[in-house]
Structure formats: structure tokens, C-alpha cells
Amino acid sequence: MNTHPGNKRKLLSQRHPVLYFVAVWARRFMRYGEWYFGGKKYAKARSQEKLPYRVKKHQSVLLKKLGESDMQLQINKVTNLKIAVKQLDGIIIRPGETFSFCKLVGLPTKRKGYLLGMELSFGKARAGIGGGLCQISNLIHWMAIHSPLTVTERYHHSFDPFPDEGRVLPFGSGATVFYNYRDYQFTNDTPYTFQINLWFSDKCLEGELRVDKELEHAYHVEEREHEFLKIGDEFYRKNEIWQNKLLKYQGGKVVESKLVMKNFARVIYVPNEYKEQTED
């Protein structure tokens, strides 16, 4: 869908396309086994009727200025997003159920109408069928970490391809997917029922997370310990994403702070400011 795991050294499967194909499908069959025999109960019911209370709303710009990137790939991405959103809009996540992005969206193929979009693969941005779908998983993940839902599987890009111009969310707060062994999943360990709604405005992909009963707590997400590093001849970026749990009716009193994720990724541009660090 959007990224392959990156690595500085080429794996054997990267150098030999047939081996890469076999490796990918071996992992996919392992995931199929987990889906159907792993004992999890996956969310699959959808409803056009919205649940009564909103937990979090967010929007993501569809077309961005990314320097020399191919604008046609971004236009194609919008088509890809619209196909995938049809499989996700209105999804209900009941107590005990797990949301699986890849299980709901399925394998993006030309037959389904997916086009070439930009995907991040082995340290490079390139064209791939269904490219761009991580824009949806990024948005859903941002809403999920503003709730009591438990993220159980999440991956981030192995490198940072673009500077922060126009970026709204903290670096590393997204969730990349590659069908189906790099999935994005969260589990509803609460007594509440949640719902994801997705739609499009003129310029944005929009979404909201809703719930059947009003929650006593609100959630605020913040970035900590952010910095750029130069190690040897390469640049890296690190930070931490924290979730603060607040009491709604006591002036937003923080009752719990939890580390959600730590990020460390190679940067393929030269940052304006950075700290030099010697290699271990």
C-alpha cells in the first residue's frame, strides 16, 4: 500500500525480484493464517447512521507541494483514497473487536480501479499501484491515539523524505501500511462502541472518530525530545509522541501521561539545524 521496510544494505530479496515476490507472499500467507485462525474478532460491520458523540475530528490535505514529485501521482492517489474509503467509512468497532486496515481495504489492484501513486520503498519515493493509502491510516491513527483505544500494530516509515513545510502533525505520528504484513490495527478494550467516518471535501480527506456514550476523559497528544542528528555522513530525526489523559469536567486535569511511540528515522534532505553525533 505505501511502504516497504527500508534498509541501508540491500537484502537478497531486493536484488532478485523473484525472491522478493516469494518473500512478500510468504508473509502475506502468514497474515492470512493469523486473520482466520488467530482467534481475534475483527471489526466488519458498517453503519451509515453516525454514533451520537464525537471523540476526535481531523483532516488531511489531498494535494501537497512536494518539490519535484510527480503531481500526476498525487492526483492518482486521490482516486486510490476514494476507493479505499468506501471500505472503511462507517466501520463499527465494538468492545473486544480489532480494527485491521488491510483486512478491511484488501489488496489494491488495477482490477479494483487503483492507480499508480507515490509509495516509499527502500529509501526512495517511487510509483506503485495503490500508492498513497497511508494518508488514510495516518489520519485514523491520529484519531485513535486521541481515544482510549489500544493500538496493537503500527509501523512508521523507515526514512523521512520531505521537510516539514505544510506538515501539521508531529513527525512520526502516522501509520504506514503495506498489504498485508505491514498492517495498522487497534483493539477496543473498552465497554464502548466506536465508529470511524471518512469523507472528502474540496481539498481534504476528512475523518472523525465517534462513540456511543460520552467519555469522561479527553486525550491530548504532544511531541517531546525532537531533534535532528548528523551521524557520519547521514542525517537522522528522532522524537517521542506522548498521550495525556485529561479529566473533562475538572478543568482538563492530567491524570495520566503515556509514551505512545518513539521514532528514529533517516532523513534524505539536509535539515536547517542539527546536532552532530559520533558513531558508536
JOVENRA-V887890 format. One record per residue. RES is the residue in one letter. SS is DSSP state (A for helix, B for strand, O for the rest). PSI is psi in radians with two decimals (none if undefined). NEAR is the number of other ideal C-beta (glycine too) atoms within 8 Angstrom. Layout:
BEGIN
res->(RES/RES)
ss->(SS/SS)
psi->(PSI/PSI)
near->(NEAR/NEAR)
END
This chain:
BEGIN
res->(M/N/T/H/P/G/N/K/R/K/L/L/S/Q/R/H/P/V/L/Y/F/V/A/V/W/A/R/R/F/M/R/Y/G/E/W/Y/F/G/G/K/K/Y/A/K/A/R/S/Q/E/K/L/P/Y/R/V/K/K/H/Q/S/V/L/L/K/K/L/G/E/S/D/M/Q/L/Q/I/N/K/V/T/N/L/K/I/A/V/K/Q/L/D/G/I/I/I/R/P/G/E/T/F/S/F/C/K/L/V/G/L/P/T/K/R/K/G/Y/L/L/G/M/E/L/S/F/G/K/A/R/A/G/I/G/G/G/L/C/Q/I/S/N/L/I/H/W/M/A/I/H/S/P/L/T/V/T/E/R/Y/H/H/S/F/D/P/F/P/D/E/G/R/V/L/P/F/G/S/G/A/T/V/F/Y/N/Y/R/D/Y/Q/F/T/N/D/T/P/Y/T/F/Q/I/N/L/W/F/S/D/K/C/L/E/G/E/L/R/V/D/K/E/L/E/H/A/Y/H/V/E/E/R/E/H/E/F/L/K/I/G/D/E/F/Y/R/K/N/E/I/W/Q/N/K/L/L/K/Y/Q/G/G/K/V/V/E/S/K/L/V/M/K/N/F/A/R/V/I/Y/V/P/N/E/Y/K/E/Q/T/E/D)
ss->(O/O/B/B/O/O/O/O/O/O/O/A/A/A/A/O/A/A/A/A/A/A/A/A/A/A/A/A/A/A/A/A/A/A/A/A/A/O/O/O/O/B/O/O/O/B/O/O/O/O/O/O/B/B/B/B/B/B/B/B/B/O/O/O/O/O/O/O/O/O/A/A/A/A/A/A/A/A/A/A/A/A/A/A/A/A/A/A/O/O/B/B/B/O/O/O/O/B/B/B/A/A/A/A/A/O/O/O/O/A/A/A/O/O/O/B/B/B/B/B/B/O/O/B/B/B/B/B/B/O/O/O/O/A/A/A/A/A/A/A/A/A/A/A/O/O/O/O/O/B/B/B/B/O/B/O/O/O/B/B/O/O/O/O/O/O/O/O/O/O/O/O/O/O/O/B/O/B/O/O/O/B/O/O/B/B/B/O/O/O/O/O/O/B/B/B/B/B/B/B/O/O/O/B/B/B/B/B/B/B/B/O/O/O/O/O/B/B/B/B/B/B/B/B/B/B/B/B/B/B/B/O/O/B/B/B/B/B/B/B/B/B/B/B/B/B/B/O/O/O/O/O/B/B/B/B/B/B/B/B/B/B/B/B/B/B/B/O/O/O/O/O/O/O/B/B/B/O/O/O)
psi->(-0.97/-0.39/2.55/2.64/2.29/2.76/2.53/-0.69/2.44/2.27/2.82/-0.70/-0.42/-0.58/-0.35/1.83/-0.65/-0.74/-0.63/-0.80/-0.78/-0.76/-0.74/-0.82/-0.48/-0.74/-0.62/-0.72/-0.58/-0.70/-0.71/-0.74/-0.70/-0.73/-0.77/-0.30/0.07/-0.16/-0.08/2.61/1.98/2.47/2.32/-0.31/2.49/2.66/2.38/-0.30/2.18/2.47/2.73/-0.45/2.35/2.31/-0.81/2.46/2.54/2.76/2.70/2.22/2.35/-0.82/2.13/2.68/1.89/0.80/-2.06/0.11/2.67/2.01/-0.53/-0.61/-0.62/-0.70/-0.74/-0.67/-0.69/-0.71/-0.78/-0.75/-0.72/-0.60/-0.81/-0.66/-0.56/-0.45/-0.18/-0.51/2.22/0.07/2.35/2.30/1.77/2.88/2.30/-0.14/2.70/2.32/2.19/1.99/-0.90/-0.64/-0.64/-0.75/-0.67/-3.12/2.13/2.12/2.84/-0.65/-0.58/-0.09/0.01/2.53/3.03/2.17/3.00/2.28/2.71/2.08/2.11/0.80/0.16/2.70/2.18/3.03/2.45/2.59/2.20/0.15/2.47/-0.10/-0.30/-0.23/-0.57/-0.83/-0.60/-0.82/-0.77/-0.72/-0.72/-0.69/-0.69/-0.66/0.01/0.50/3.05/0.12/2.61/1.94/2.13/-0.29/2.14/2.37/2.63/2.82/2.50/-0.11/2.79/1.91/-0.38/2.55/3.05/0.08/2.06/-0.08/2.32/-0.74/2.75/2.59/2.40/0.24/0.14/-2.98/1.89/2.67/2.57/1.99/2.31/0.08/-0.22/1.48/2.90/2.13/2.54/2.71/2.49/1.67/0.27/2.98/0.07/2.77/2.30/2.83/2.44/2.24/2.34/2.48/3.06/2.37/-3.01/-0.67/-0.08/2.68/2.22/2.64/2.79/2.62/2.21/2.87/2.74/-0.36/2.58/2.35/2.60/-0.41/2.65/2.91/2.31/2.34/2.34/2.74/2.45/2.79/0.69/2.37/2.70/2.49/2.52/2.04/1.95/-2.21/0.11/2.75/2.53/2.83/2.40/2.67/3.09/2.51/2.16/2.54/2.17/2.23/2.17/2.57/2.07/-0.71/0.31/0.81/0.45/0.52/2.26/2.12/-0.24/2.40/2.28/2.33/2.07/-0.75/2.61/2.33/2.46/2.04/2.63/2.50/2.28/0.44/2.94/1.99/2.73/-0.67/2.47/2.84/2.26/2.38/2.37/2.60/2.48/none)
near->(16/12/16/8/7/12/9/4/4/7/7/7/9/8/7/8/5/6/10/10/8/9/9/9/8/8/9/11/8/9/12/9/9/9/11/6/6/7/3/8/5/10/13/6/7/8/8/4/4/7/10/5/10/7/12/11/9/10/10/10/8/13/8/7/5/7/5/3/9/7/7/6/14/16/9/13/15/11/11/16/15/9/12/12/13/7/9/14/11/10/13/11/14/9/9/7/11/13/15/12/15/13/10/12/12/9/5/14/8/7/4/8/7/12/10/8/17/14/15/14/11/8/10/6/8/7/9/10/10/13/16/16/16/13/12/14/16/14/14/15/14/14/16/11/13/12/13/9/12/8/11/8/7/10/10/11/11/11/11/11/8/8/5/6/6/7/6/3/7/10/11/11/13/12/13/16/16/10/13/11/10/11/12/15/12/12/12/17/8/7/3/11/11/15/14/16/10/11/8/9/7/3/6/10/13/12/14/12/15/13/14/8/6/5/12/6/10/8/13/8/13/8/10/8/6/10/9/11/12/11/9/5/2/8/14/12/17/11/14/11/17/12/12/11/11/12/10/9/4/6/4/8/7/8/7/6/7/7/7/9/10/8/12/6/13/13/12/8/9/3/10/2/4/9/7/6/7/5/5/2)
END
